[in-house]
Amino acid sequence: MIPELGHFALIIGLAFAICLSIIPLIGVYAEQEKLTRYAKPLTFGMFAFTAISLIILAYSFVIDDFSVKYIAGHSNSLLPYYFKISAVWGGHEGSILLWIFILQCWNVAVIVWQRNLPNNVLGVILGSNAIISVGLIAFLLFTSNPFLRIIDNIPIDGLDLNPLLQDVGFVSHPPILYIGYVGTTVLFAFAIATLILGNAKQEWFEWLKPFAFLSWAFLTLGIVLGSWWAYYELGWGGWWFWDPVENASFMPWLILTAFIHVLVLVVKRNSYHSFALLLAIVSFALSL
């Protein structure tokens, strides 16, 4: 019954995401302040239910519920509890759920840290991120459900987590890297808000600065941790330093580095606005 609650929470999260992707944007288009104000409560609702879903999946891993197909394929009763928790993102389904949850954390951060944002700007930012959330949650529910049950022949024990992933590096590396990856979504949403509202104000780029630096910092830390982990895990030269995962994270890191430098020029010299918006969009594209 517990995994079904996680599944149901994800469905409710999808409903919140759909509402958030429609109502505030209609409010911005129709210049209805009342509708744009729904962005904040809808964001908090989406955050709460995706968090519940992730927590339930982690709890199901800890209690060894091998009737769940995803858990049976990525865990084992003999694993230490911290590896059981990290096994949540040890496969495709759980890693996408982690991605969704971190995106909601960034959305909440936008609300909490930038309380002076006009409602129309905030509505477009959160609405844009909600559209992305709709796609990710729908993809998870319809094609990669992490709560899918095994109907017949429930295994007594799981197949175990990949031995290469049973390492302290795997506990910290993916979440930190994902925080950096998903932070580019906020930059993308700011760029979309600027393009839709058609007025690249100087203070908007000031609002963007902390999110750009934080995303870059986490992506940097994630790349360093991943490189260190790959080097000592192999023990024969660290060829995984340039594996596809490290390459995939290094590409948006380069664009983010350029974006931060351009952002300084935008703030200090009031120029290069269009180039900054382009880099924000490209960093998000490369993260995807």
Disulfide bonds with the S-S distance in Angstrom:
none
